[in-house]
């Protein structure tokens, strides 16, 4: 579900939030969702649109998420 929001954010021109959401989803789940392989491509497309500093900040925000705070990232 969070990955769906990440895809919308990427299409809406917000790759930083897309990276944050994918990272948060993986953290909350305990790893990538192997049933949705397109998410890897989504994360890659979002990542290349960011500078290394922007990507690191987006990943840090995602890693800080918990199951209780992940929805607050939207």
Backbone as XML, in Angstrom:
<?xml version="1.0"?>
<chain id="A" units="angstrom">
  <residue number="1" name="UNK">
    <atom name="N" x="0.813" y="-1.194" z="0.000"/>
    <atom name="CA" x="0.000" y="0.000" z="0.000"/>
    <atom name="C" x="0.858" y="1.261" z="0.000"/>
  </residue>
  <residue number="2" name="UNK">
    <atom name="N" x="1.875" y="1.279" z="0.858"/>
    <atom name="CA" x="2.737" y="2.457" z="0.901"/>
    <atom name="C" x="3.469" y="2.610" z="-0.432"/>
  </residue>
  <residue number="3" name="UNK">
    <atom name="N" x="3.812" y="1.477" z="-1.054"/>
    <atom name="CA" x="4.479" y="1.547" z="-2.348"/>
    <atom name="C" x="3.595" y="2.184" z="-3.407"/>
  </residue>
  <residue number="4" name="UNK">
    <atom name="N" x="2.284" y="1.971" z="-3.320"/>
    <atom name="CA" x="1.366" y="2.603" z="-4.267"/>
    <atom name="C" x="1.425" y="4.117" z="-4.125"/>
  </residue>
  <residue number="5" name="UNK">
    <atom name="N" x="1.470" y="4.588" z="-2.898"/>
    <atom name="CA" x="1.601" y="6.028" z="-2.655"/>
    <atom name="C" x="2.942" y="6.524" z="-3.178"/>
  </residue>
  <residue number="6" name="UNK">
    <atom name="N" x="3.987" y="5.710" z="-3.045"/>
    <atom name="CA" x="5.309" y="6.091" z="-3.552"/>
    <atom name="C" x="5.264" y="6.268" z="-5.065"/>
  </residue>
  <residue number="7" name="UNK">
    <atom name="N" x="4.561" y="5.387" z="-5.743"/>
    <atom name="CA" x="4.448" y="5.501" z="-7.198"/>
    <atom name="C" x="3.731" y="6.788" z="-7.588"/>
  </residue>
  <residue number="8" name="UNK">
    <atom name="N" x="2.672" y="7.123" z="-6.879"/>
    <atom name="CA" x="1.950" y="8.368" z="-7.140"/>
    <atom name="C" x="2.869" y="9.569" z="-6.917"/>
  </residue>
  <residue number="9" name="UNK">
    <atom name="N" x="3.646" y="9.534" z="-5.841"/>
    <atom name="CA" x="4.543" y="10.647" z="-5.544"/>
    <atom name="C" x="5.594" y="10.813" z="-6.638"/>
  </residue>
  <residue number="10" name="UNK">
    <atom name="N" x="6.133" y="9.705" z="-7.131"/>
    <atom name="CA" x="7.115" y="9.783" z="-8.205"/>
    <atom name="C" x="6.495" y="10.371" z="-9.462"/>
  </residue>
  <residue number="11" name="UNK">
    <atom name="N" x="5.319" y="9.896" z="-9.811"/>
    <atom name="CA" x="4.633" y="10.419" z="-11.005"/>
    <atom name="C" x="4.248" y="11.884" z="-10.839"/>
  </residue>
  <residue number="12" name="UNK">
    <atom name="N" x="4.065" y="12.299" z="-9.597"/>
    <atom name="CA" x="3.706" y="13.687" z="-9.309"/>
    <atom name="C" x="4.938" y="14.588" z="-9.189"/>
  </residue>
  <residue number="13" name="UNK">
    <atom name="N" x="6.121" y="14.025" z="-9.403"/>
    <atom name="CA" x="7.339" y="14.818" z="-9.395"/>
    <atom name="C" x="7.994" y="14.966" z="-8.039"/>
  </residue>
  <residue number="14" name="UNK">
    <atom name="N" x="7.736" y="14.031" z="-7.131"/>
    <atom name="CA" x="8.324" y="14.090" z="-5.797"/>
    <atom name="C" x="9.114" y="12.809" z="-5.507"/>
  </residue>
  <residue number="15" name="UNK">
    <atom name="N" x="10.290" y="12.669" z="-6.153"/>
    <atom name="CA" x="11.052" y="11.436" z="-5.959"/>
    <atom name="C" x="11.571" y="11.255" z="-4.534"/>
  </residue>
  <residue number="16" name="UNK">
    <atom name="N" x="11.803" y="12.327" z="-3.812"/>
    <atom name="CA" x="12.298" y="12.204" z="-2.434"/>
    <atom name="C" x="11.266" y="11.501" z="-1.559"/>
  </residue>
  <residue number="17" name="UNK">
    <atom name="N" x="10.025" y="11.898" z="-1.678"/>
    <atom name="CA" x="8.981" y="11.243" z="-0.893"/>
    <atom name="C" x="8.792" y="9.804" z="-1.352"/>
  </residue>
  <residue number="18" name="UNK">
    <atom name="N" x="8.941" y="9.559" z="-2.646"/>
    <atom name="CA" x="8.832" y="8.188" z="-3.151"/>
    <atom name="C" x="9.892" y="7.298" z="-2.515"/>
  </residue>
  <residue number="19" name="UNK">
    <atom name="N" x="11.133" y="7.767" z="-2.458"/>
    <atom name="CA" x="12.209" y="6.993" z="-1.829"/>
    <atom name="C" x="11.914" y="6.789" z="-0.347"/>
  </residue>
  <residue number="20" name="UNK">
    <atom name="N" x="11.465" y="7.844" z="0.317"/>
    <atom name="CA" x="11.129" y="7.741" z="1.737"/>
    <atom name="C" x="10.067" y="6.676" z="1.964"/>
  </residue>
  <residue number="21" name="UNK">
    <atom name="N" x="9.026" y="6.674" z="1.156"/>
    <atom name="CA" x="7.927" y="5.725" z="1.336"/>
    <atom name="C" x="8.351" y="4.288" z="1.052"/>
  </residue>
  <residue number="22" name="UNK">
    <atom name="N" x="9.128" y="4.077" z="0.000"/>
    <atom name="CA" x="9.596" y="2.716" z="-0.292"/>
    <atom name="C" x="10.488" y="2.220" z="0.839"/>
  </residue>
  <residue number="23" name="UNK">
    <atom name="N" x="11.372" y="3.082" z="1.318"/>
    <atom name="CA" x="12.254" y="2.693" z="2.428"/>
    <atom name="C" x="11.439" y="2.386" z="3.680"/>
  </residue>
  <residue number="24" name="UNK">
    <atom name="N" x="10.453" y="3.210" z="3.973"/>
    <atom name="CA" x="9.603" y="2.982" z="5.147"/>
    <atom name="C" x="8.847" y="1.668" z="5.024"/>
  </residue>
  <residue number="25" name="UNK">
    <atom name="N" x="8.321" y="1.392" z="3.849"/>
    <atom name="CA" x="7.571" y="0.147" z="3.640"/>
    <atom name="C" x="8.468" y="-1.065" z="3.875"/>
  </residue>
  <residue number="26" name="UNK">
    <atom name="N" x="9.687" y="-1.003" z="3.356"/>
    <atom name="CA" x="10.614" y="-2.117" z="3.550"/>
    <atom name="C" x="10.997" y="-2.270" z="5.016"/>
  </residue>
  <residue number="27" name="UNK">
    <atom name="N" x="11.176" y="-1.151" z="5.705"/>
    <atom name="CA" x="11.547" y="-1.213" z="7.114"/>
    <atom name="C" x="10.424" y="-1.809" z="7.949"/>
  </residue>
  <residue number="28" name="UNK">
    <atom name="N" x="9.213" y="-1.332" z="7.730"/>
    <atom name="CA" x="8.063" y="-1.812" z="8.499"/>
    <atom name="C" x="7.809" y="-3.296" z="8.212"/>
  </residue>
  <residue number="29" name="UNK">
    <atom name="N" x="7.964" y="-3.685" z="6.961"/>
    <atom name="CA" x="7.705" y="-5.069" z="6.556"/>
    <atom name="C" x="8.845" y="-5.997" z="6.968"/>
  </residue>
  <residue number="30" name="UNK">
    <atom name="N" x="10.047" y="-5.448" z="7.090"/>
    <atom name="CA" x="11.209" y="-6.256" z="7.409"/>
    <atom name="C" x="12.006" y="-6.650" z="6.180"/>
  </residue>
  <residue number="31" name="UNK">
    <atom name="N" x="11.671" y="-6.065" z="5.039"/>
    <atom name="CA" x="12.380" y="-6.341" z="3.795"/>
    <atom name="C" x="11.510" y="-5.984" z="2.616"/>
  </residue>
  <residue number="32" name="UNK">
    <atom name="N" x="12.053" y="-6.125" z="1.417"/>
    <atom name="CA" x="11.257" y="-5.791" z="0.228"/>
    <atom name="C" x="10.108" y="-6.769" z="0.015"/>
  </residue>
  <residue number="33" name="UNK">
    <atom name="N" x="9.064" y="-6.284" z="-0.617"/>
    <atom name="CA" x="7.909" y="-7.122" z="-0.953"/>
    <atom name="C" x="8.216" y="-7.828" z="-2.263"/>
  </residue>
  <residue number="34" name="UNK">
    <atom name="N" x="8.597" y="-9.073" z="-2.177"/>
    <atom name="CA" x="9.010" y="-9.817" z="-3.370"/>
    <atom name="C" x="7.841" y="-10.142" z="-4.303"/>
  </residue>
  <residue number="35" name="UNK">
    <atom name="N" x="6.611" y="-9.907" z="-3.854"/>
    <atom name="CA" x="5.457" y="-10.140" z="-4.716"/>
    <atom name="C" x="5.190" y="-8.948" z="-5.623"/>
  </residue>
  <residue number="36" name="UNK">
    <atom name="N" x="5.943" y="-7.857" z="-5.430"/>
    <atom name="CA" x="5.746" y="-6.644" z="-6.232"/>
    <atom name="C" x="7.088" y="-6.178" z="-6.795"/>
  </residue>
  <residue number="37" name="UNK">
    <atom name="N" x="7.624" y="-6.917" z="-7.774"/>
    <atom name="CA" x="8.964" y="-6.600" z="-8.287"/>
    <atom name="C" x="9.075" y="-5.229" z="-8.950"/>
  </residue>
  <residue number="38" name="UNK">
    <atom name="N" x="7.980" y="-4.663" z="-9.381"/>
    <atom name="CA" x="8.051" y="-3.344" z="-10.021"/>
    <atom name="C" x="8.479" y="-2.253" z="-9.037"/>
  </residue>
  <residue number="39" name="UNK">
    <atom name="N" x="8.366" y="-2.531" z="-7.745"/>
    <atom name="CA" x="8.755" y="-1.541" z="-6.740"/>
    <atom name="C" x="10.263" y="-1.289" z="-6.798"/>
  </residue>
  <residue number="40" name="UNK">
    <atom name="N" x="11.037" y="-2.305" z="-7.166"/>
    <atom name="CA" x="12.480" y="-2.117" z="-7.307"/>
    <atom name="C" x="12.773" y="-1.101" z="-8.406"/>
  </residue>
  <residue number="41" name="UNK">
    <atom name="N" x="12.080" y="-1.198" z="-9.521"/>
    <atom name="CA" x="12.262" y="-0.233" z="-10.600"/>
    <atom name="C" x="11.795" y="1.152" z="-10.177"/>
  </residue>
  <residue number="42" name="UNK">
    <atom name="N" x="10.709" y="1.216" z="-9.460"/>
    <atom name="CA" x="10.192" y="2.484" z="-8.951"/>
    <atom name="C" x="11.222" y="3.149" z="-8.043"/>
  </residue>
  <residue number="43" name="UNK">
    <atom name="N" x="11.774" y="2.382" z="-7.121"/>
    <atom name="CA" x="12.768" y="2.928" z="-6.196"/>
    <atom name="C" x="14.004" y="3.393" z="-6.953"/>
  </residue>
  <residue number="44" name="UNK">
    <atom name="N" x="14.407" y="2.645" z="-7.947"/>
    <atom name="CA" x="15.565" y="3.034" z="-8.747"/>
    <atom name="C" x="15.328" y="4.321" z="-9.505"/>
  </residue>
  <residue number="45" name="UNK">
    <atom name="N" x="14.156" y="4.448" z="-10.112"/>
    <atom name="CA" x="13.826" y="5.668" z="-10.857"/>
    <atom name="C" x="13.770" y="6.877" z="-9.936"/>
  </residue>
  <residue number="46" name="UNK">
    <atom name="N" x="13.223" y="6.687" z="-8.763"/>
    <atom name="CA" x="13.154" y="7.795" z="-7.804"/>
    <atom name="C" x="14.543" y="8.168" z="-7.318"/>
  </residue>
  <residue number="47" name="UNK">
    <atom name="N" x="15.369" y="7.178" z="-7.058"/>
    <atom name="CA" x="16.710" y="7.427" z="-6.532"/>
    <atom name="C" x="17.587" y="8.198" z="-7.504"/>
  </residue>
  <residue number="48" name="UNK">
    <atom name="N" x="17.522" y="7.857" z="-8.780"/>
    <atom name="CA" x="18.395" y="8.539" z="-9.748"/>
    <atom name="C" x="17.980" y="9.990" z="-9.974"/>
  </residue>
  <residue number="49" name="UNK">
    <atom name="N" x="16.775" y="10.323" z="-9.585"/>
    <atom name="CA" x="16.308" y="11.709" z="-9.738"/>
    <atom name="C" x="16.801" y="12.604" z="-8.605"/>
  </residue>
  <residue number="50" name="UNK">
    <atom name="N" x="17.484" y="12.019" z="-7.628"/>
    <atom name="CA" x="17.932" y="12.772" z="-6.455"/>
    <atom name="C" x="19.452" y="12.876" z="-6.429"/>
  </residue>
  <residue number="51" name="UNK">
    <atom name="N" x="19.949" y="13.905" z="-5.767"/>
    <atom name="CA" x="21.378" y="13.988" z="-5.503"/>
    <atom name="C" x="21.694" y="12.985" z="-4.389"/>
  </residue>
  <residue number="52" name="UNK">
    <atom name="N" x="22.951" y="12.634" z="-4.207"/>
    <atom name="CA" x="23.290" y="11.713" z="-3.118"/>
    <atom name="C" x="22.839" y="12.224" z="-1.743"/>
  </residue>
  <residue number="53" name="UNK">
    <atom name="N" x="22.944" y="13.505" z="-1.513"/>
    <atom name="CA" x="22.526" y="14.073" z="-0.223"/>
    <atom name="C" x="21.013" y="13.979" z="-0.065"/>
  </residue>
  <residue number="54" name="UNK">
    <atom name="N" x="20.271" y="14.296" z="-1.126"/>
    <atom name="CA" x="18.805" y="14.199" z="-1.072"/>
    <atom name="C" x="18.368" y="12.754" z="-0.853"/>
  </residue>
  <residue number="55" name="UNK">
    <atom name="N" x="19.041" y="11.824" z="-1.541"/>
    <atom name="CA" x="18.685" y="10.413" z="-1.398"/>
    <atom name="C" x="18.967" y="9.936" z="0.024"/>
  </residue>
  <residue number="56" name="UNK">
    <atom name="N" x="20.108" y="10.303" z="0.568"/>
    <atom name="CA" x="20.447" y="9.893" z="1.934"/>
    <atom name="C" x="19.422" y="10.418" z="2.935"/>
  </residue>
  <residue number="57" name="UNK">
    <atom name="N" x="18.985" y="11.653" z="2.759"/>
    <atom name="CA" x="17.992" y="12.232" z="3.666"/>
    <atom name="C" x="16.651" y="11.505" z="3.532"/>
  </residue>
  <residue number="58" name="UNK">
    <atom name="N" x="16.257" y="11.189" z="2.299"/>
    <atom name="CA" x="14.994" y="10.483" z="2.073"/>
    <atom name="C" x="15.034" y="9.092" z="2.687"/>
  </residue>
  <residue number="59" name="UNK">
    <atom name="N" x="16.148" y="8.389" z="2.522"/>
    <atom name="CA" x="16.297" y="7.051" z="3.099"/>
    <atom name="C" x="16.264" y="7.136" z="4.630"/>
  </residue>
  <residue number="60" name="UNK">
    <atom name="N" x="16.935" y="8.136" z="5.187"/>
    <atom name="CA" x="16.940" y="8.293" z="6.649"/>
    <atom name="C" x="15.531" y="8.514" z="7.188"/>
  </residue>
  <residue number="61" name="UNK">
    <atom name="N" x="14.732" y="9.320" z="6.475"/>
    <atom name="CA" x="13.347" y="9.543" z="6.909"/>
    <atom name="C" x="12.566" y="8.232" z="6.867"/>
  </residue>
  <residue number="62" name="UNK">
    <atom name="N" x="12.767" y="7.457" z="5.832"/>
    <atom name="CA" x="12.073" y="6.177" z="5.716"/>
    <atom name="C" x="12.493" y="5.191" z="6.788"/>
  </residue>
  <residue number="63" name="UNK">
    <atom name="N" x="13.776" y="5.141" z="7.074"/>
    <atom name="CA" x="14.278" y="4.212" z="8.097"/>
    <atom name="C" x="13.809" y="4.589" z="9.492"/>
  </residue>
  <residue number="64" name="UNK">
    <atom name="N" x="13.482" y="5.852" z="9.688"/>
    <atom name="CA" x="13.003" y="6.304" z="11.000"/>
    <atom name="C" x="11.530" y="5.965" z="11.224"/>
  </residue>
  <residue number="65" name="UNK">
    <atom name="N" x="10.850" y="5.550" z="10.173"/>
    <atom name="CA" x="9.414" y="5.268" z="10.276"/>
    <atom name="C" x="9.166" y="3.997" z="11.085"/>
  </residue>
  <residue number="66" name="UNK">
    <atom name="N" x="8.010" y="3.969" z="11.703"/>
    <atom name="CA" x="7.523" y="2.769" z="12.389"/>
    <atom name="C" x="6.150" y="2.449" z="11.802"/>
  </residue>
  <residue number="67" name="UNK">
    <atom name="N" x="5.603" y="1.335" z="12.191"/>
    <atom name="CA" x="4.263" y="1.008" z="11.711"/>
    <atom name="C" x="3.251" y="2.067" z="12.131"/>
  </residue>
  <residue number="68" name="UNK">
    <atom name="N" x="3.500" y="2.707" z="13.251"/>
    <atom name="CA" x="2.589" y="3.744" z="13.739"/>
    <atom name="C" x="2.797" y="5.101" z="13.109"/>
  </residue>
  <residue number="69" name="UNK">
    <atom name="N" x="3.977" y="5.325" z="12.507"/>
    <atom name="CA" x="4.250" y="6.656" z="11.932"/>
    <atom name="C" x="4.337" y="6.664" z="10.415"/>
  </residue>
  <residue number="70" name="UNK">
    <atom name="N" x="4.314" y="5.510" z="9.782"/>
    <atom name="CA" x="4.495" y="5.448" z="8.333"/>
    <atom name="C" x="3.456" y="6.263" z="7.576"/>
  </residue>
  <residue number="71" name="UNK">
    <atom name="N" x="2.216" y="6.252" z="8.027"/>
    <atom name="CA" x="1.167" y="7.015" z="7.345"/>
    <atom name="C" x="1.409" y="8.514" z="7.445"/>
  </residue>
  <residue number="72" name="UNK">
    <atom name="N" x="2.141" y="8.950" z="8.461"/>
    <atom name="CA" x="2.444" y="10.379" z="8.622"/>
    <atom name="C" x="3.383" y="10.885" z="7.536"/>
  </residue>
  <residue number="73" name="UNK">
    <atom name="N" x="4.038" y="9.991" z="6.802"/>
    <atom name="CA" x="4.954" y="10.390" z="5.751"/>
    <atom name="C" x="4.231" y="10.894" z="4.508"/>
  </residue>
  <residue number="74" name="UNK">
    <atom name="N" x="2.952" y="10.618" z="4.418"/>
    <atom name="CA" x="2.192" y="11.022" z="3.232"/>
    <atom name="C" x="1.843" y="12.480" z="3.235"/>
  </residue>
</chain>
